[in-house]
């Protein structure tokens, strides 16, 4: 994992999980309690405002974004979607109670928990992006899997999302915080799955098993097994199958229906579009179309939209210059490699730095049982929450 400046991705093509970004915009952009950014007809426009301004920021930095939208969710995910529906229903009731008592803190908290990305939100953003001249891909199933497929094919440099299961699908490079607003001043976190596997001393199959055992969207977790215990068990036994054969059945009760094998197949052989079905074309913005859609239909300020269109045009000319490195062919390195010093793992947190040997037989305390994003990746890979365990981890023995 390494911290990168936002501007360092100039000239890079990046596949972005659209639904995750839209969800963020609906929660953050123009929101105060139960009030959201709307047009004169009362229709929510937070997603459009967020998508428009954030995409322009990417283009101005010389990036070439590709937005990938979710298709039909896998059958295995239906149970997880039911849980999310139930949680939103509970949050709606809690919100009503908070409004009645006038508790502003609870209103803010529970209103965000009721947010759901609708079909209309997706269609609005697809229309906007096409008018901006930015390519859109509709995945046959999971957007993250399609993003990863683009990266594996070499069509894009990296996958950008806040959902860590992109790594479980095998993303060669994965970026977090790319879509954060500039006001947060947060570095982009770049992960390479090959380096993660090397530092964890796991194969890709074992890493997938680790994530499933920790709990993922496709099958629930085994009660009492979190990230730390899952890692210990996979290291000890090598695979989920062997773990299940040797696990203490009295301590850990395996659900009667725990379709881990189907989950393994979904991560290893996801449903994605073939290479010949992919069209990645960046074009000039449709000025008239953008004015019609944003100003006439959604009440955006005409002057601001016009200025934004000019920014898009300038940015696209800038990004067409490409990265400097693309003008040079790679040359074989005949020099003797310099031996690196062994790195120490330093956990940087709000408290004074503490040093750990992370991969000793005795698993260190920096492995928490807490997992992130409902996937099952232990928190040493980062956290979407505002106060993560650590800002960064330098892997090494």
C-alpha positions in Angstrom: 0.0 0.0 0.0 1.3 3.4 -0.8 0.0 7.0 -0.6 -0.2 8.9 -3.8 -1.0 12.4 -4.8 -4.2 12.8 -6.7 -2.3 14.6 -9.5 0.0 11.6 -10.0 -2.6 9.8 -12.1 -2.3 12.2 -15.0 -2.8 10.3 -18.3 -4.1 7.2 -16.5 -7.3 5.4 -17.5 -9.2 4.5 -14.3 -12.2 2.2 -14.0 -14.6 3.6 -11.4 -17.4 1.7 -9.5 -20.2 4.1 -10.4 -22.8 2.9 -7.8 -20.4 3.4 -4.9 -19.7 7.0 -6.1 -23.3 7.8 -6.5 -24.1 6.5 -3.0 -21.4 8.8 -1.6 -22.8 11.8 -3.5 -26.3 11.1 -2.2 -25.0 11.1 1.4 -22.7 14.1 1.2 -23.6 16.5 -1.6 -26.0 19.3 -0.5 -27.4 17.2 2.4 -28.5 18.5 5.7 -30.6 16.2 7.9 -33.6 15.1 5.8 -33.1 17.9 3.3 -31.3 17.1 0.0 -30.3 19.0 -3.1 -33.3 19.1 -5.5 -34.6 20.8 -8.6 -37.9 22.8 -8.8 -39.9 19.6 -9.3 -38.6 18.3 -6.0 -36.4 15.6 -7.6 -33.1 14.9 -6.0 -30.0 16.2 -7.9 -27.2 15.5 -5.4 -26.0 12.6 -7.5 -25.8 14.8 -10.6 -24.0 17.6 -8.9 -21.5 15.2 -7.3 -20.9 13.3 -10.5 -20.6 16.4 -12.6 -18.1 18.2 -10.4 -16.1 15.2 -9.4 -15.7 13.9 -12.9 -14.5 17.4 -14.0 -11.9 17.3 -11.3 -10.7 13.9 -12.6 -10.5 15.3 -16.2 -8.7 18.5 -15.1 -6.1 16.3 -13.4 -5.5 14.6 -16.8 -7.2 11.3 -16.0 -9.5 9.3 -18.3 -12.3 7.9 -16.1 -14.5 5.0 -17.2 -17.6 4.5 -15.1 -19.0 1.0 -14.6 -22.5 0.4 -13.5 -24.0 -2.6 -11.7 -26.1 -5.1 -13.6 -28.1 -8.0 -12.3 -26.9 -9.0 -8.8 -25.9 -12.6 -8.3 -28.5 -14.9 -6.7 -26.1 -15.4 -3.8 -26.3 -11.7 -3.0 -30.1 -11.7 -2.5 -29.8 -12.5 1.2 -27.4 -9.6 1.7 -29.7 -7.3 -0.2 -32.6 -8.4 2.1 -30.5 -7.5 5.1 -29.8 -4.0 3.7 -33.5 -3.5 3.0 -34.3 -4.4 6.5 -31.6 -2.1 7.9 -33.0 0.8 5.8 -36.5 0.1 7.1 -35.3 0.2 10.7 -33.4 3.4 10.0 -36.6 4.9 8.5 -38.5 4.2 11.7 -35.6 5.6 13.8 -35.5 8.7 11.6 -39.2 9.3 12.1 -38.8 9.1 15.9 -35.8 11.5 15.7 -37.8 14.0 13.7 -40.6 13.8 16.2 -38.3 14.5 19.1 -36.2 17.0 17.2 -32.9 15.2 17.9 -30.7 16.8 15.2 -27.8 14.3 15.7 -30.0 11.3 15.2 -31.8 12.9 12.3 -28.4 13.3 10.5 -27.3 9.8 11.4 -30.5 7.9 10.5 -31.3 9.9 7.4 -28.0 8.8 5.8 -28.8 5.2 6.6 -32.0 5.4 4.6 -30.1 6.3 1.4 -30.4 3.9 -1.6 -29.1 4.3 -5.1 -32.2 3.9 -7.3 -32.5 2.9 -11.0 -33.3 6.5 -11.8 -30.2 7.8 -10.1 -28.1 5.4 -12.3 -29.9 6.4 -15.5 -29.5 10.1 -14.7 -25.7 9.6 -14.2 -25.3 7.5 -17.3 -27.0 10.2 -19.4 -24.9 12.9 -17.8 -21.6 11.1 -18.4 -22.4 10.3 -22.0 -23.2 14.0 -22.6 -19.8 14.8 -21.0 -18.1 12.4 -23.4 -17.0 10.0 -20.7 -17.4 6.2 -21.5 -20.0 4.2 -19.5 -20.1 0.4 -19.2 -23.1 -1.5 -18.0 -21.8 -4.6 -16.3 -23.8 -7.8 -16.7 -23.5 -8.3 -13.0 -21.2 -6.8 -10.4 -19.5 -3.5 -11.3 -16.4 -4.3 -9.2 -15.9 -7.5 -11.1 -16.2 -5.7 -14.5 -13.7 -3.0 -13.3 -11.2 -5.7 -12.3 -11.7 -7.4 -15.7 -10.8 -4.1 -17.5 -7.7 -3.8 -15.3 -6.6 -7.4 -16.0 -7.0 -6.8 -19.8 -4.8 -3.8 -19.5 -7.6 -1.4 -20.6 -7.2 0.7 -17.5 -4.4 1.4 -15.0 -6.4 0.7 -11.9 -9.8 0.2 -10.3 -11.2 3.0 -8.1 -13.8 2.2 -5.4 -14.3 2.2 -1.7 -15.5 -1.4 -1.7 -12.5 -3.6 -0.9 -13.9 -6.7 -2.6 -12.2 -5.4 -5.8 -9.1 -6.9 -4.3 -10.9 -10.2 -3.8 -11.8 -10.2 -7.5 -8.1 -9.9 -8.1 -7.6 -6.2 -9.1 -4.0 -5.7 -10.1 -4.2 -2.2 -8.8 -6.9 -0.7 -6.5 -7.4 2.9 -5.5 -9.2 4.3 -2.5 -10.2 7.9 -1.9 -9.8 8.9 -5.5 -13.4 10.2 -5.5 -13.1 12.0 -2.2 -13.7 15.8 -2.4 -10.5 17.9 -2.6 -11.6 19.6 0.6 -10.8 16.4 2.6 -7.2 16.6 1.5 -6.8 12.8 1.7 -4.1 11.0 -0.2 -5.1 8.3 -2.7 -4.3 4.9 -1.3 -2.9 2.5 -4.0 -2.9 -1.2 -3.4 -1.3 -3.9 -5.6 -2.8 -7.3 -5.0 0.4 -9.1 -5.9 2.3 -7.3 -3.2 -0.5 -7.9 -0.7 -0.3 -11.6 -1.4 3.5 -11.6 -1.1 3.5 -9.8 2.2 0.7 -12.0 3.6 2.4 -15.1 2.2 -0.9 -16.3 0.7 -1.9 -17.5 -2.7 -4.8 -15.8 -4.5 -7.0 -18.7 -3.7 -6.1 -18.5 0.0 -6.7 -14.8 0.0 -10.2 -15.4 -1.5 -10.8 -18.0 1.2 -9.6 -15.5 3.9 -12.2 -12.9 2.7 -15.0 -15.5 2.5 -14.2 -16.9 5.9 -14.2 -13.3 7.4 -17.7 -12.7 5.9 -18.7 -11.5 2.5 -21.7 -10.4 0.5 -22.3 -13.8 -0.9 -22.4 -15.9 2.2 -22.6 -15.0 5.8 -19.7 -15.4 8.2 -19.3 -18.1 10.9 -20.1 -16.6 14.2 -17.0 -15.8 16.2 -14.7 -15.8 13.2 -13.4 -12.3 12.1 -10.5 -11.2 10.1 -7.8 -12.1 12.7 -9.1 -15.6 13.4 -9.8 -16.2 9.7 -6.2 -15.3 8.8 -4.9 -17.6 11.5 -7.0 -20.5 10.4 -6.1 -20.1 6.7 -2.4 -19.9 7.6 -2.8 -23.0 9.7 -4.9 -25.1 7.4 -4.4 -23.6 3.9 -8.0 -23.6 2.7 -11.6 -23.2 3.7 -12.2 -26.9 3.0 -9.4 -28.0 5.4 -10.5 -25.4 8.0 -14.0 -26.9 8.0 -12.6 -30.4 8.5 -10.6 -29.4 11.5 -12.5 -26.5 13.1 -13.9 -26.9 16.6 -17.6 -27.4 15.8 -18.6 -26.7 19.4 -16.9 -23.3 19.4 -17.7 -22.3 15.9 -21.1 -23.3 14.5 -21.1 -23.5 10.7 -24.5 -22.4 9.2 -26.6 -25.2 7.7 -26.5 -23.4 4.4 -23.1 -21.8 3.9 -22.4 -21.7 0.1 -18.7 -20.9 0.3 -18.0 -22.9 -2.9 -20.4 -20.8 -4.9 -18.8 -17.7 -3.4 -15.4 -18.9 -4.5 -16.6 -19.4 -8.0 -18.1 -15.9 -8.1 -14.8 -14.4 -7.1 -12.7 -16.5 -9.5 -15.1 -16.6 -12.5 -17.4 -13.6 -12.3 -19.8 -12.7 -15.0 -18.2 -9.9 -17.1 -18.3 -8.6 -20.6 -15.9 -10.0 -23.2 -13.2 -7.8 -24.5 -14.9 -7.4 -27.9 -18.0 -6.1 -26.2 -16.1 -3.2 -24.5 -16.2 0.3 -26.2 -14.0 2.8 -24.5 -14.2 6.1 -26.3 -13.7 9.6 -24.8 -15.3 12.4 -26.9 -16.0 16.1 -26.8 -18.8 17.2 -24.5 -22.3 17.7 -26.0 -22.7 21.3 -25.0 -26.3 21.7 -26.1 -27.2 18.4 -24.5 -25.6 19.3 -21.2 -27.4 22.7 -21.1 -30.7 21.0 -21.8 -30.3 18.3 -19.2 -28.7 20.2 -16.4 -30.1 23.7 -16.8 -33.5 23.3 -18.4 -34.5 20.0 -16.8 -32.7 20.1 -13.5 -32.4 23.8 -12.6 -28.6 24.1 -12.6 -27.1 27.6 -12.9 -26.6 28.3 -16.6 -23.4 30.3 -16.2 -21.8 27.7 -14.0 -22.6 24.9 -16.4 -21.3 26.9 -19.3 -18.0 27.5 -17.4 -17.9 23.8 -16.5 -18.2 22.8 -20.1 -15.2 25.0 -21.0 -13.3 23.2 -18.2 -14.1 19.9 -19.7 -13.0 20.9 -23.2 -9.7 22.3 -21.9 -9.2 19.2 -19.7 -9.7 16.8 -22.6 -7.1 18.6 -24.7 -4.7 18.4 -21.7 -5.3 14.6 -21.1 -4.8 13.9 -24.8 -1.1 14.8 -24.3 -0.6 11.5 -22.4 2.0 10.5 -19.9 5.6 11.3 -20.6 6.6 7.7 -20.1 4.4 6.5 -23.0 6.8 8.2 -25.5 9.6 5.9 -24.5 10.0 2.2 -25.1 11.2 0.2 -22.1 14.9 -0.6 -22.0 16.3 -3.7 -20.4 18.1 -3.0 -17.2 21.6 -4.5 -17.2 22.7 -3.0 -14.0 23.1 -5.1 -10.8 20.1 -4.6 -8.6 20.7 -2.9 -5.3 19.9 -5.0 -2.3 17.1 -3.3 -0.3 17.2 -2.9 3.4 14.7 -4.9 5.3 11.7 -2.7 6.1 10.1 -2.4 9.5 6.4 -2.4 9.9 5.4 0.9 11.5 1.8 1.5 12.4 1.1 5.2 12.3 -1.9 6.1 14.4 -3.2 9.1 16.4 -1.1 7.7 19.2 2.8 7.6 19.2 4.0 5.1 16.5 4.3 1.5 17.6 6.4 -1.1 15.8 5.1 -4.6 15.0 6.5 -7.6 13.3 3.2 -8.3 11.5 3.9 -11.8 10.1 5.5 -13.6 12.9 3.8 -16.9 14.0 2.2 -15.1 16.8 -0.3 -12.8 15.0 0.2 -9.2 16.2 -2.5 -7.0 17.6 -2.8 -4.9 14.5 -5.0 -7.6 13.0 -8.4 -6.7 14.2 -11.4 -9.0 14.0 -13.3 -6.1 12.6 -13.8 -6.2 8.9 -14.6 -3.6 6.4 -17.2 -3.1 3.7 -19.1 -6.2 4.5 -16.5 -8.1 2.6 -14.2 -9.7 5.2 -10.9 -7.9 4.5 -9.2 -7.4 7.9 -8.7 -3.8 8.8 -4.9 -3.8 8.2 -5.8 -3.1 4.6 -7.5 0.2 5.6 -10.9 1.4 6.6 -13.7 3.4 5.1 -14.4 4.9 8.5 -13.2 8.4 9.5 -10.9 7.1 12.2 -9.1 4.0 10.9 -6.8 1.9 13.0 -3.8 3.3 11.1 -3.1 5.7 8.3 -0.6 3.4 6.7 1.2 0.1 7.1 4.6 -0.7 5.8 4.7 -4.4 5.3 7.8 -6.3 6.1 9.4 -8.7 8.7 
